[in-house]
Amino acid sequence: MKPGLGVGVLIVKENKILLGLRNPDKMKASSELQGQGTWTMPGGKVEFMETLVNAAKRELEEETNLKATKLDFLCISDDMTDTAHYVTVGFIVREYNGELKTMEPETILEWQWFDLDELPKNLYKPSQKCIEKYKKGLIYE
């Protein structure tokens, strides 16, 4: 088996970040990394012949209805469980257009803004790693 490639998008607005609640049903949460019932950043798998930037923009719009106008590389991490291995590339969005909507309600039940210092305890591991790197100013560790 080979590692998969995913993207995560951190949206920062007035010291708050956007997180979505993944469906607690394993099949509906659609996560090989076992993320059901956790809070996650927008993101997903990179498609064949798709650039990382385009994947991040696509996933953001597909999940939230938001279009990134300023998107920058943030970090990279290895995310592994007993059954899956993904390399996740994190991006940060500081500017965007659109109205926030829950576009895939079967997968993500709702989107909420959280203060960076008051995040929910049950964070999706790849998102948690990206947020920690953002707070520490790290790219990879």
Sequence and secondary structure as in RCSB ss.txt:
>XXXX:A:sequence
MKPGLGVGVLIVKENKILLGLRNPDKMKASSELQGQGTWTMPGGKVEFMETLVNAAKRELEEETNLKATKLDFLC
ISDDMTDTAHYVTVGFIVREYNGELKTMEPETILEWQWFDLDELPKNLYKPSQKCIEKYKKGLIYE
>XXXX:A:secstr
   EEEEEEEEEETTEEEEEEE SSHHHHT TT  TTSEE SEEE  TT  HHHHHHHHHHHHHS EEEEEEEEE
EEEEE SS EEEEEEEEEEEEES    S TTTEEEEEEEETTS  SSB HHHHHHHHHHHHT S  
